[in-house]
Amino acid sequence: MKALVTYYTQTGNTEKLARAIYEAISIEKAFMPIDEIKDKGGYDVVFIGFPVHAHSVPAKAETFIRSLPSGQKVAFFSTHGSLRGGQLPKQAFEHALGLATKIKVLGQYGCRGKVDPKIIAALITKPENRAWAEEAQGAERHPDEHDLADARLFAQGIISSL
Ligand SMILES: Cc1cc2nc3c(=O)[nH]c(=O)nc-3n(C[C@H](O)[C@H](O)[C@H](O)COP(=O)(O)O)c2cc1C
């Protein structure tokens, strides 16, 4: 059995989760950024990671998800500035699940990730974005050791379900 861990990242948060997930996998495995993948075939499970962008899945991750072979088993992971368990990150997973009509989603894991301070500074001055920007400031120390430990457990659970 073989697993692929792939991810899209802009500032490195999602890559940290990807590395934790990769470390925790006990079967044959490969690790690659999403835009370097040439051959998608031959994996028993593909772990796909992305940051939440505009409450949704970034275009590069969306294109990759749509291009997977029919019946492919996948597990999603993501980082986001909003509170864990909140409505907005949930929307992003729902979007990813909506893309996954031909594939089989085994599970999903999300945690907070530090938001680029330039984005917070730009949004905090706008009344319509202030509440989100204030909430996102709280993500500053994430992903932390607990988030990474949970990601490892998530990965182990997915592998043992194969
Ligand atoms: C363009 C852009 C849009 C974002 N939109 C959201 C959002 O809608 N909700 C959210 O919780 N976080 C949002 N974020 C914050 C990122 O999801 C968060 O910082 C994530 O951990 C970044 O991951 P990365 O370091 O792997 O790129 C956004 C960040 C960027 C750059």
The ligand as an ORCA input file, in Angstrom:
! r2SCAN-3c Opt
* xyz 0 1
  C      -5.747     35.437      0.239
  C      -6.044     34.831      1.581
  C      -7.366     34.582      1.955
  C      -7.646     33.999      3.199
  N      -8.947     33.740      3.512
  C      -9.235     33.139      4.708
  C     -10.575     32.810      5.053
  O     -11.516     33.054      4.296
  N     -10.807     32.222      6.247
  C      -9.799     31.922      7.112
  O     -10.073     31.394      8.184
  N      -8.497     32.199      6.820
  C      -8.199     32.804      5.631
  N      -6.901     33.087      5.316
  C      -5.847     32.724      6.261
  C      -5.151     31.427      5.864
  O      -6.082     30.404      5.605
  C      -4.233     30.950      7.005
  O      -3.329     31.938      7.392
  C      -3.482     29.681      6.571
  O      -2.918     29.055      7.706
  C      -2.357     29.981      5.575
  O      -1.776     28.761      5.211
  P      -0.401     28.637      4.416
  O       0.679     29.187      5.316
  O      -0.250     27.184      4.180
  O      -0.530     29.419      3.157
  C      -6.590     33.677      4.097
  C      -5.267     33.942      3.706
  C      -4.994     34.498      2.473
  C      -3.570     34.761      2.084
*
